[in-house]
Amino acid sequence: MSHPAPSLLDPRTLRVLWTVLVVGGALAVLYLLRTVLLVLIFAVVFAYLIFPLVKLAERGLPRSGRRSLAIGAVYLVLIAALSTIAALVGPPLGRELAALGQKFPDISAQIQSGRVISNIFPRWGGAEVLDDLVRAHLPQVVEYAQRGLAGALRWLSGAWVVIMVPIFAFFFLNDAERIADTVTGAIDDQSGWRGLSRTIAHDLHSVFGEYVRALVLLSALTFVVWAALFLLAGVPYALVLAAIGAAAEFLPVVGPITAGITIVSVALFSGFAHPWLLALFIVIWRLVQDYVSSPHIMGRGVELHPGLVIFGVLAGGELAGVAGMFLSVPAIAGLRAIWRRLRDFRPGG
């Protein structure tokens, strides 16, 4: 007795096909809206940064509408603080940038010549080998750095980005608890899934908040220490180089390495007498930041294996450029927090 051949369009096949189409369409929409999504992500980052200040300002305000008033007060304080810092640091920083811009073509030509390590350590026999290695791979490194920097500057140059980030952050801060309750409330409470979702939301809130605030503190600490030391030691373009080191703290692994090479190279070809001491200080400072400052400032939920961090930074750079590098570590830490909760979850327990 012959059996009828299974149809290619049976319900199970249709469900699988429909799921694939929906997932593919969602990914395509996310890719097309990647610029807007980045704005939303950085708005969330900014909201996490100032959230403790908003909670502090709420204590001295009346209950009615105090969240909105607290956010407005924090915005005004931040604008005043940034304006004061710009007035104090801006003029000397601008003069150093102008002077460095005039000298940059000469410095760039000397760097591309490949004699960087041998100029820092003229008596070391292995310096020539390292210079040959730098000379062989420098064009690719420079091209990658220029492409990433150009993309970041092009994205930040849009005035709408600067305006929309604090606007979206205002809405996130004002309705944070309501948004969280709406999302978790939409999950079925059967077998404890709603409680699990609230626990995961709390973990993600802690991880992202600790990471963003830690980066700002580490960056500020780097700028203050480096600026003071460079000014005392007579390093050329001290404020500019300290600002480069502070900004590099926001890009794990790649940022500090790039900043260290840039700073030592600029100091070397600008006439600083002891570039090897500067290189030694940067290495020691990196060890202090990684093994002393970061463990004390960042929470345990953000600590990741160095190999996983390097992989995440490289993968994030390939997927989304500089923004991907910046977001790679909190994304991995968040996924790890979700995996731990799901691993330990027992339905109905």
N, C-alpha and C positions, 0 to 999 in steps of 0.2 A: 504493500500500500504506500503510495507516494505522499510525502508531506509537502505542503505549499512552501515555496521559497519565502524567506523573511523579507518583508518590505524594507526598502532603504529609508522610508519615511515613517517608521514606527514611532510611537510617542517618546520612547527613551532617546532615540537618535535626535528627534526634534528638540528635546529638552537640552541635550548636550550642545547641539548646534546653536540654539538660542543663547545658552550661557556663554559660549565662545564669542558670539557676535556682540553680546552686551559688554563683556569684559574688554574686547578689542575696541569697541566704540568709546567706552569710558576712558581707556588709556589714550585714545586719539584726542578726545576732548581735553584731557589733562595736559597733553603736549601742546595743543593749540593755545591753551590758557596759561601756559607756564609763567609768563611775565606777571600776570595778575596774581597767580598763586604765590609767586615769590614775594610780591608786595604784601599779601596776607600773612605769609610766614614771618617776614621781618616785622610786620605790625605786632604779631604775637610775641616775637622776641623782645621788642621794645616794651610791650605791655608787661612781660615778666620782669623786665629790668626795673621798672618804676613801681611795680605792684607793692613792695614793702613801704615805699614812701606814701602811696595812696592810703594804705591801711593805717599808717601813722597819722596822716592828716585827718582821717575820719574821726579820730578820738576827740578832737576839739571842736567838732561841728555838730549842729542840730541834726536830729534823726531824719527829718524830712529832706530828701534830696541830697543827703550828705555825700553820697558816692560821687555824684556829678561835680559838686562843689570841691571835693577833695582832689579829683582829677584835674580840674581847672587850676586849683592852687598849685599843684605839683608842676603843671605845665608852665605856669608863670615863674615859679622858682627856677626851673630848669632853663628857661629862656634867659632869665637874669644872670644865672651862674655861667652859662655858655657865653653870654655877651661879655661878662667880666673877664673870663679866661681869654677870650679872643682879643680883648683890648690890651691885656697884659702880655700875652705870648705872641699875638698875631704880628705886630710890627717887626720884632727881631726875627721871628720865624720867616716872615716874608722876605726880609733882606738876605737871610741865609739861602733861601730857595732861589732868589734871583742870582746870587753869586754862584751857587752850585749849578744853575742852569747854564751860565756862561762857560763854566769849566767842564761841564759834562761831556761835550764831544771829545775833549782831550783825554778825560778819564776813561771813556768808553773805548777809545782806540787803544789805550794801554792795556785795558782789561782783555780786549779781543786778541792782543798780541800773545796772550797765553803765559806771560811771565808774572804770575801773581804769587805763587807759593815761594818761588826762588827769590823774589824780592823781599818777602817777609823773613825767610830763613836762608840767607845767602850762603851759609857754610854747611848746609845739610845736603848730603848727596842725593837723597831721595826726592828733593824738591823738583828736580828736572823731570823725574818720572811722573809726578803728580801734575806738573804743568803740561806735559804731553797729553795726559788724560783729560785735563780741563780743556786744552786746545781742541781735542778731537770731538768733545761733546758740547762745547760751549754754544755753537750756533743753534742746536736743537733746544737747549735749555733757555737761551735768550728768546727764541721764537715762541716757546711755550709760555714763558712769563709775559712777554709782550701781548700775546693773544688773550691770556687771562686777564691782565690788567686793563687792556682796551675794552674787553667785554664788560668788566665791572664798572669802569668809568662811563661807558656808554649807557649802561643801565641806570647808574646813579645820576647821570647828567639830566635825565628827564625831570622837569620841575614837578610833574604830577606825582612822581615817586616820593619826593621829599614831602609833599603835601599830604598824600594819601596814607602814608605809614602812620603818622600820629592820629589821623582821623579814624582809621580802622582800629588803632590801639585804644582810642577813647571808647568805642563801642564794645570792644572785647572786655575792657576793664569794667565798664558800667554794667554789663549784663553777664559777667563771667559765671556767677553762680546759677543764674537762670538758664544759660545755655547748657551748662553741665547737667542740671536737673532734667532739662528737656530731652537731652540725648540719652541719659541713663534711664529715664522714665519710659522711653519708647521700647526698651528691651523687656522681653518677657521675664517675669519674676519666677517662673517655674524652675525648680531645681537650683535656685540660687544664682542665676546668671546676672540678674540685676545687681546683686551685691558684689559679684565679681567685677562687673563693669565699673562700679563706683570705686572699688579698690584700685583697679588699673588706672582710672582717671586720677586718683590721688597720687599714685606712684609717678605717673607722667608729669603731673604738676610739680612734684618735688624735684624730679630729675632735671626738667627744663629750667625751672627757676634757679636751682643751684648752679647749673652750668652757665647760664647767661650772666648771672651776677658774679660768678667766679672769674669769667673772662674779663669783665670790666675791671674788677679789682686787680687782676694780674697785669692787665694792660697799663692801668694807672701806676701801679708799683714799678713796672719796668720804665715808664717814662720819667718818673721822679728820680729814681736811682741813676739811670743812665745819663739824664740831663745834668744832674749834679756832678757826677764823676767826670763826664766829658768836659764840662766847663772848667772844673778844677785841673784836669790834666792838659787842657789846651788842645783838645781834639777839634779839628776843623769842622764847621757846620754841626756843632754839638746838638742844637735843638732839633735840626732836621733828622739827624741820625737817631736821636732818642725817639722821635716821633715814628720813624720807620720801625724801630724795634718794638714800640708799643702797639702799632697797628698789626705787626706780624703775629702777636699773641692770639689773634682771632682765627688764624689758620694753623691748625695743628700740624706739627712735623715740618711741612713744607715752608710755612711762614718763618719760623725761627732760623732755619737753614739758609733761606734766601736772604733774610735780613742780615745774618751774620756775615755772609760773603759780601753783600753789598756794602755794609758798614766798614769792614776791614779794607776792602778795595778802595773805597772813596778816601778813607783816612790815609792809606798807603800812597796813593797817587796825588794826594793833596799836600804832601810834605810832612806828615806826622812822623816824628822821629822813632817811635817805638810801636810799630803796628803789631808786632808779635805779642806785646803785653796786652794790647786791645783784643787780639784774638783769644788769648788765654782768659781774659776777663769774661768774654762772651761765652766761652765753653763752661767756665765755672758758674756763671749766672744761669745758664741753661740747666745745669745739674741742680742748682738751688731751687729753681722754679719747678722742675719736674719731681723732685724728691722731698722738698721741704714745703714750699709755698702751696703748690697745687693740692697735695694731700690734706693740708690743713684748711684750705679755702673751699675746695670742692667736697661734696658729700660722697659717701661710699657708693651710692648708686650710679655715679658718673665714672667711676674708675673702670678702665677697660684694659685689656691686654695690649701691649705696644704693637704687636703684629696686626691685631684686629684694627687698631687705630690707623696704621699705615695703609692697610688695604682699604678701609673706609674712605680715607682722604683721597687716595688715588682714584677709587671708583667714583666718588662724588665729583672730583674734578673732571673726569671724563663725561659724566652725565650732565652736570650743570655748571661747570666752570668754577669760579671762585666761590659763588654761593653754595655750590655742592660741597666744596671742601669745608666751608664753615659749618654747614648743617650736618655733615657726616657723623660727627661724634655724638651729638644729642640724638640723632636718628637711631644709631646703633644702640645707645644706652636705653632709649625708649623701647626698642624691639626686645632687648634683653629683659627689661622689666616686665613686658607683656608675656614673654615666653616663660619666665619664672612663675608668674601667677597662673597661667594656663597649665603648666606642668604640675603644680601643686593642687589644682582645683579638683574637687570631687563632687560631681553633680548630686545635689540633694544632701550633701554633707554639711 
